[in-house]
Amino acid sequence: MKREESSTFSTILFSLLIFLIITEIQARKLVQACSSSCGDIKNISYPFRLKGDPVGCGHLDYELSCQNNKTILQVYSGQYYVKRIHYNDQVISVVDVNLANGSCSLPNKFLPQGMFRNIFDYHNGFKGFQVPDGYTSANYMNCSGNISDANYQRVPCLSTNQSQIYVRYRGRSLSELPDLCSFITVVPILSTHAQFSSYETIRKLLEAGFELH
């Protein structure tokens, strides 16, 4: 009887060992399958996923895509190059595709008018992202005439005789825009006490990108 009990116990232990080994192998395969790379961004993993990853990898709200060997984050209709992902700090660094290469373009329509700090929450359709402290806003606007206020910097390469494109770095609320101007978009930009004398200095800050927590 004791021999039978011993044999049964050994069989159970052996079966448990085999189960643990198989589970470990499957877990390693899943980790490998859920760790993707694109260009300079290596080991893309939870909560992020790369488009085309196996089902169960990462979260769909944090899906990235790989285009021309560049990792892309899409927010609303805008696209942003991913520069870095800091998993421990829960920070992703991005830059507007339209501004990344120094070209003179309007940025993506990043945030709706009147919303900035808390746009990325469960009530607005894109979960889990927030612009951290240390950033302010660069407000793009289309004006029908010249603005003499030093807080507004004209964008020469986008302006015409009929339409003047200006950027206001930081400053007052959008409700205080000049009557001859209409809002285009607002983009996060690093906050600094520097005084800007031209759009070029603002553009360099925009080209550096921003962080999302």
WOZITA-V833818 format. One record per backbone hydrogen bond with DSSP energy under -1.0 kcal/mol. CO is the residue of the C=O (numbers start at 1). NH is the residue of the N-H. If there is no record, write none. Layout:
BEGIN
[[CO & NH] [CO & NH]]
END
This chain:
BEGIN
[[1 & 5] [2 & 6] [3 & 7] [4 & 8] [5 & 9] [6 & 10] [7 & 11] [8 & 12] [9 & 13] [10 & 14] [11 & 15] [12 & 16] [13 & 17] [14 & 18] [15 & 19] [16 & 20] [17 & 21] [18 & 22] [19 & 23] [20 & 24] [21 & 25] [22 & 26] [23 & 27] [24 & 28] [25 & 29] [26 & 30] [27 & 31] [28 & 32] [29 & 33] [30 & 34] [32 & 35] [36 & 44] [38 & 41] [41 & 38] [44 & 36] [45 & 48] [47 & 59] [49 & 64] [50 & 53] [54 & 57] [59 & 62] [60 & 63] [62 & 49] [64 & 51] [65 & 72] [67 & 70] [70 & 67] [71 & 82] [72 & 65] [73 & 80] [75 & 78] [78 & 75] [79 & 97] [80 & 73] [81 & 95] [84 & 93] [86 & 91] [91 & 86] [92 & 212] [93 & 83] [93 & 84] [94 & 210] [95 & 81] [96 & 99] [96 & 100] [99 & 102] [103 & 105] [108 & 110] [112 & 115] [116 & 119] [119 & 121] [121 & 124] [130 & 213] [134 & 191] [136 & 189] [137 & 170] [138 & 187] [139 & 168] [140 & 184] [140 & 185] [141 & 166] [142 & 182] [143 & 164] [149 & 152] [153 & 167] [155 & 158] [163 & 160] [164 & 143] [165 & 155] [166 & 141] [167 & 153] [168 & 139] [173 & 176] [174 & 177] [178 & 181] [180 & 144] [182 & 142] [185 & 140] [187 & 138] [189 & 136] [199 & 203] [200 & 204] [201 & 205] [202 & 206] [203 & 207] [206 & 209] [210 & 94] [212 & 92]]
END
